Amino acid sequence: MSRRSIALALALCLTVVAPAGAQRSGAQPTAAELIRALQGREFTEAVGAAERLGAYASQRAQVVPALVDALRNREWASCSGDVRDAIARSLAQLKAKEAVVPLLELVKSGKPLDHECVE
């Protein structure tokens, strides 16, 4: 199995499984639980949380600022570009116009915004 296949399989699993400790007896994780996972240093939890937060439109007032903050201020133990990519996709899913300037700043900064861990 190629590295890309493994990474895609991992990403698919992360969209189905909540971050460690976030699942409560079959319930979906709350936005607050996902935001905590996003703020952690662990890549696998952060990317899974970033991918899932785009579906929390009903909690947009809490989710968008957390995603923008992570985009601007966070680094993860590995694969930060992958997490930023997932954040950008969730912001697009939420139609977060307020994220346009932070995204442009990120592009200008030269920090990776694409997959670092996938070929």
BELHUJO-V98556 format. One record per residue. N is the residue number from 1. RES is the residue in three letters. PSI is psi in whole degrees, -180 to 180 (none if undefined). OMEGA is omega in whole degrees, 0 to 359 (999 if undefined). D_FIRST is the distance of its C-alpha to the first C-alpha in Angstrom with 2 decimals. Layout:
# BELHUJO-V98556
n:N res:RES psi:PSI omega:OMEGA d_first:D_FIRST
n:N res:RES psi:PSI omega:OMEGA d_first:D_FIRST
This chain:
# BELHUJO-V98556
n:1 res:MET psi:131 omega:182 d_first:0.00
n:2 res:SER psi:163 omega:178 d_first:3.82
n:3 res:ARG psi:-38 omega:180 d_first:6.70
n:4 res:ARG psi:-43 omega:179 d_first:8.22
n:5 res:SER psi:-42 omega:179 d_first:6.21
n:6 res:ILE psi:-45 omega:181 d_first:6.64
n:7 res:ALA psi:-40 omega:178 d_first:10.09
n:8 res:LEU psi:-40 omega:177 d_first:10.98
n:9 res:ALA psi:-42 omega:177 d_first:10.38
n:10 res:LEU psi:-44 omega:179 d_first:12.45
n:11 res:ALA psi:-40 omega:178 d_first:14.97
n:12 res:LEU psi:-43 omega:178 d_first:15.42
n:13 res:CYS psi:-40 omega:182 d_first:16.07
n:14 res:LEU psi:-27 omega:178 d_first:18.45
n:15 res:THR psi:-20 omega:181 d_first:20.41
n:16 res:VAL psi:-36 omega:184 d_first:21.03
n:17 res:VAL psi:134 omega:178 d_first:21.78
n:18 res:ALA psi:160 omega:175 d_first:24.67
n:19 res:PRO psi:153 omega:181 d_first:24.79
n:20 res:ALA psi:132 omega:178 d_first:25.75
n:21 res:GLY psi:-5 omega:184 d_first:29.36
n:22 res:ALA psi:-17 omega:184 d_first:29.74
n:23 res:GLN psi:132 omega:179 d_first:29.54
n:24 res:ARG psi:112 omega:175 d_first:32.90
n:25 res:SER psi:59 omega:175 d_first:33.24
n:26 res:GLY psi:-8 omega:180 d_first:31.20
n:27 res:ALA psi:151 omega:175 d_first:32.64
n:28 res:GLN psi:150 omega:178 d_first:30.75
n:29 res:PRO psi:151 omega:177 d_first:30.96
n:30 res:THR psi:164 omega:176 d_first:33.91
n:31 res:ALA psi:-40 omega:180 d_first:33.81
n:32 res:ALA psi:-39 omega:178 d_first:35.35
n:33 res:GLU psi:-42 omega:179 d_first:32.61
n:34 res:LEU psi:-38 omega:178 d_first:29.91
n:35 res:ILE psi:-41 omega:177 d_first:32.05
n:36 res:ARG psi:-42 omega:179 d_first:32.30
n:37 res:ALA psi:-39 omega:179 d_first:28.51
n:38 res:LEU psi:-35 omega:183 d_first:28.33
n:39 res:GLN psi:-11 omega:179 d_first:31.00
n:40 res:GLY psi:172 omega:181 d_first:29.21
n:41 res:ARG psi:-13 omega:184 d_first:27.34
n:42 res:GLU psi:119 omega:183 d_first:24.09
n:43 res:PHE psi:-49 omega:187 d_first:21.42
n:44 res:THR psi:-40 omega:178 d_first:19.54
n:45 res:GLU psi:-41 omega:182 d_first:22.90
n:46 res:ALA psi:-44 omega:181 d_first:24.32
n:47 res:VAL psi:-38 omega:177 d_first:21.68
n:48 res:GLY psi:-42 omega:179 d_first:21.74
n:49 res:ALA psi:-45 omega:180 d_first:25.52
n:50 res:ALA psi:-41 omega:179 d_first:25.74
n:51 res:GLU psi:-38 omega:185 d_first:23.78
n:52 res:ARG psi:-28 omega:185 d_first:25.99
n:53 res:LEU psi:-23 omega:178 d_first:29.29
n:54 res:GLY psi:-20 omega:180 d_first:29.55
n:55 res:ALA psi:1 omega:183 d_first:30.41
n:56 res:TYR psi:51 omega:182 d_first:33.40
n:57 res:ALA psi:-31 omega:180 d_first:35.89
n:58 res:SER psi:-17 omega:179 d_first:38.69
n:59 res:GLN psi:32 omega:184 d_first:38.39
n:60 res:ARG psi:-40 omega:182 d_first:38.04
n:61 res:ALA psi:-28 omega:179 d_first:40.88
n:62 res:GLN psi:-39 omega:188 d_first:38.97
n:63 res:VAL psi:-48 omega:185 d_first:35.41
n:64 res:VAL psi:-49 omega:179 d_first:35.99
n:65 res:PRO psi:-35 omega:179 d_first:37.86
n:66 res:ALA psi:-41 omega:178 d_first:35.22
n:67 res:LEU psi:-44 omega:180 d_first:32.44
n:68 res:VAL psi:-42 omega:178 d_first:34.67
n:69 res:ASP psi:-44 omega:179 d_first:35.57
n:70 res:ALA psi:-40 omega:179 d_first:31.99
n:71 res:LEU psi:-42 omega:183 d_first:31.28
n:72 res:ARG psi:-37 omega:196 d_first:34.30
n:73 res:ASN psi:-7 omega:187 d_first:34.43
n:74 res:ARG psi:150 omega:168 d_first:31.22
n:75 res:GLU psi:146 omega:181 d_first:28.63
n:76 res:TRP psi:165 omega:185 d_first:25.73
n:77 res:ALA psi:-31 omega:176 d_first:24.40
n:78 res:SER psi:164 omega:172 d_first:21.37
n:79 res:CYS psi:40 omega:181 d_first:19.96
n:80 res:SER psi:-34 omega:178 d_first:23.45
n:81 res:GLY psi:-37 omega:178 d_first:22.71
n:82 res:ASP psi:-41 omega:179 d_first:20.18
n:83 res:VAL psi:-44 omega:179 d_first:22.93
n:84 res:ARG psi:-38 omega:177 d_first:25.54
n:85 res:ASP psi:-46 omega:179 d_first:23.60
n:86 res:ALA psi:-39 omega:177 d_first:23.40
n:87 res:ILE psi:-47 omega:181 d_first:27.09
n:88 res:ALA psi:-40 omega:179 d_first:28.08
n:89 res:ARG psi:-40 omega:178 d_first:26.48
n:90 res:SER psi:-40 omega:177 d_first:28.33
n:91 res:LEU psi:-38 omega:177 d_first:31.50
n:92 res:ALA psi:-41 omega:178 d_first:31.22
n:93 res:GLN psi:-36 omega:180 d_first:30.75
n:94 res:LEU psi:-2 omega:182 d_first:33.89
n:95 res:LYS psi:46 omega:185 d_first:35.66
n:96 res:ALA psi:88 omega:179 d_first:36.70
n:97 res:LYS psi:-29 omega:180 d_first:39.03
n:98 res:GLU psi:-8 omega:179 d_first:40.02
n:99 res:ALA psi:-4 omega:182 d_first:36.57
n:100 res:VAL psi:-49 omega:181 d_first:37.13
n:101 res:VAL psi:-48 omega:177 d_first:39.00
n:102 res:PRO psi:-36 omega:178 d_first:36.60
n:103 res:LEU psi:-41 omega:177 d_first:33.68
n:104 res:LEU psi:-41 omega:177 d_first:35.74
n:105 res:GLU psi:-39 omega:179 d_first:36.63
n:106 res:LEU psi:-45 omega:179 d_first:32.98
n:107 res:VAL psi:-44 omega:180 d_first:32.27
n:108 res:LYS psi:-29 omega:183 d_first:35.38
n:109 res:SER psi:-23 omega:182 d_first:34.45
n:110 res:GLY psi:-2 omega:176 d_first:31.47
n:111 res:LYS psi:146 omega:180 d_first:29.22
n:112 res:PRO psi:138 omega:178 d_first:25.63
n:113 res:LEU psi:3 omega:180 d_first:25.25
n:114 res:ASP psi:180 omega:184 d_first:21.84
n:115 res:HIS psi:120 omega:176 d_first:18.30
n:116 res:GLU psi:-27 omega:187 d_first:18.24
n:117 res:CYS psi:2 omega:180 d_first:15.02
n:118 res:VAL psi:136 omega:178 d_first:12.91
n:119 res:GLU psi:none omega:999 d_first:12.72
